[in-house]
Amino acid sequence: MTASITPAPSMPSRAAPLHIGIVGCSAEGAALCYRTICTEGAAILGQAHAHPEVSMHTPSLAAYVDCLERGDLQGVADLMLASARTLARAGADFLVCPDNTIHQAFDRVAPHSPLPWLHIAEVVAAEAAARGHRRLALTGTRWLVDSNVYPDKLAAQGLACVRPTEAERTEIGRIIMDELVPGVVRPEAVATFQRVIARMQREEGCDAVVLGCTEIPLIISDANSALPTLDSTRLLARAALRRAVGSGGRA
């Protein structure tokens, strides 16, 4: 007589993290976001070398700059939506954009997007509030600093947004576009940012600084800033990791 063997119950497999889509704009910022997701994924997933699936799409930066210089936010939105559709076809579950400046067009993008997004300024504002900051200095391109991207999102958290002076905005914008975006790092650029941040602490009463351009972390961090920094690039990447894993993932 042959004994029957009852198979052991199968253990449910762990849900796969959601697939992150990165809508890229400039190379350095997109690369830092991607690198952060990949290198910090293992700690969240609890397995060496593990990270969620990631896809990235980047049109030519020149196309974005052309739209920004002409004040064509609909053109910016169209480029972002084209990337969103490409990433949706690639299987992404949600999107992030590691570029603060083009978030000016976000309200034109979100209603027509095939996928949900995380908003970079909302992520930074939530982190600032959680850390107990109240009055934030804003650094970034001239296009960003002149916009309401950060003032609106910070105000929603009860936080004040302080902009640099006209001269400071012009010089910071030049450094970003002419040096940091192409990956050029000069000591003079570091000194300029340090001087502006220190002045805003001293004269404006700021208690933290938003690194509101995804290239600024190439030269400024808590190690060399007079104010605590809010690194928008890495904060967005970490929020994407939490979203990918915390939502339960895909079966």
N, C-alpha and C positions, 0 to 999 in steps of 0.2 A: 504494500500500500504506500503510495507516494504522498508525503505530507504537502499540504498546500502552503504557499508562502504569501503572506499578505504584504504587499509593498508598503514601505514607509511613506507616510504623508509627505508630499513635496512641500518644501519651504517656499514661501512667496519670495520672488526675486525683488531686490530693491529697485524702486522706480529710478529710471534714468533721469538725470538733471535735464532741465529744459535747455533747448538749443538757443544760444545767445547770438543775435545778429548785431554787428557793429556797423553803423553808418559812419564811415570815415570821411574826414575832410582833409586835414593836414597830416603828413606822414608821422611826425614825431609824437603828436598827441594820440593818434590812432594806435601807434606801435606800443606806447606806454600802457594804454588801456588794455590792449590784447595781452601784453606781457604780464600785467598784474593779474588778470583773470587766470592765465595759465599757471603762473608761479604760486599764487595764493589759493588755488583751487584745492590742492592736496590737503591743506589744513582743514578746510571745511568738509571735504568728502571723506577724510580719514583714510586716504590711501595714497601712497607715494606716487607722484607724477600724475595724479588724476586731476582732471578739470572738465567742466562741461564742454559739449561740442560748441565750437565758435565758427561763425562765418563772418567775413567782412567784405564790404563793397565800398570802393572809393572812386568817384569820378575824378577827373583832373581838377586839382586845386585851382588852376587858372579859371575854370568855369565858375567856381564859387566867388573868387576874388572879383571877377568881372561883374557879377551880379551885385556884390556888395558895394563896389565903387560906383555903380549906377543907382544904388538905392532900390534895387529890384528884389524885394523880398519874395514876390511870387516866383521869380526865377530860382531863388534859393530853395523855396519850398518844393518846386518841381524837381530839382536835383535830389533833394532828400527823399521825396516820394519815389523817384526812380530807383534809388538804392533800396528803399523799403520793399518795393515790389520784387526786386532781384533777390533780396534776402528771404522773402516769403517763399519764393519758388525754390530756394535752396533748403527750405525746411526749418528756418528759424521760428521760434515761438514768440519772441518779443525782441524789442530793439533798444539800443542805446546809441547815443551820438557823443563821442568824446571831443566835442567842439562847442565851446560856450557861445561864440559869436553867432553861429548860424541858428541858434535857438531863438533868435528874433523872429524866425519864420515858423516857429513851432505851432502856433495857433492856426496857421494855414495848412499845416501838415496833419495834425492829429485827427481831424474829422474825416480825412480821406485815406488814412493809412490802413493797409491790410492787416497790420499787426499793432499791438499796444507798445507803448514806449515808456521808459523811465526818463524823467526830465532832469537834466544835470543840476539846474539851480534848485529844484525842489529837494534833491538829495543833499546838496550842500547846506541848504537852509535848515533841514531837519537835523543834520549833524551839528550845526552851530548851536541850535536851540538845545540839543541834548547835552552839549558841553557847557552850557550856561553862558555863552557869549551874548552880548547885547548890542554892540555897535561895531560894525564890520567895515574895514577898508576894502575897497574893490580894486583889483588890478586886472588888466586885460587889454584887448585891442581897443582902439578908439571907437570902433563900431559897437563893441559890447558895452563899454563904460558909458557911452552916450545913450544907451538903450534902457528899457525898463525890465530887462530879463531878470536881473538880480533884485532891484528895488521891490518889484512886485512880489517875488517869491519870499524874500526876507520879511517883508511887511506882513505877509500871511502868517509868519511865525512870531510876529511881534518884535522883529529885529530892525535896527536902523542900518541903512546902507550909505556909506560915505565915499564920494568919488574924489579922485586926485584932482589937482588944479589943472587948468587948461594946458599949461606948459608941460606938466608931468604926464598928462594923457598923451600928448603928442610924442614925447620922447619914448615913453613905454611902448606906444604903438609902433614906433619905428624899430625899436629893438626887437619886438616880437616878429614883425613881418620880414625885416631885412636880415636878422641874425638867427633868432631861435627857430623859426619855421624851417630854414635851410639847415639847421643843426649846428650853427656857429655859436660858440660860447666864448665870450670875452670878459676879462676881469672888470672892465669898465661898465659892462651891462649889469653885472652882479652888484657893483657899488651903487649904480643908479637905483636899482630896485630897493636895496637896503636903505638908501637915503630917503626915498619916498615913504617907505613903510615906517621908518623911525619918525619922520615928521608927522605922519598921520596918527601915530601913537601919542606923540608929544603935544601936538597942536589941536588935533581933532578928537582926542579921547577914545580912539579905537582900541578894542580889546582883542581883535583877531584880524587876519587878513585873508581874503578870498583870493586864491590863485586862480583867477577866472579866465585863464588861457591855458590850454592843456600842455603848452610848451614851457610855461614858467617853472614847473617843478624840475626842469633841467638845471636851473641855477639857484632856486630859492627853496628852502625847507626850514623846518623848526631849528635846524642846526645853525643857520646863519641869518635868521630873521629876528627883528626886534619884537615882533608879535607872533603868537601862535598862528600856524598856517592851516588853511582849509584847502587841501589839494583836490581840486575838483575832478581831476582825471582818476586818481586812485579811489576816491570816494565813490565815483560812479561805477568803477569796475567792481568794487566790493559790494555795492548795492545790487549789481547784476548777478554776482555770485549768490547772494542771499535769495534773490528772486528765483534763480534757476533751481536752487536746492530746496528752499523753504516752501515753495508752492506745491511740493509733493512730487514734482517732476512728471515724467511720462512713464506709463506702465510699459 
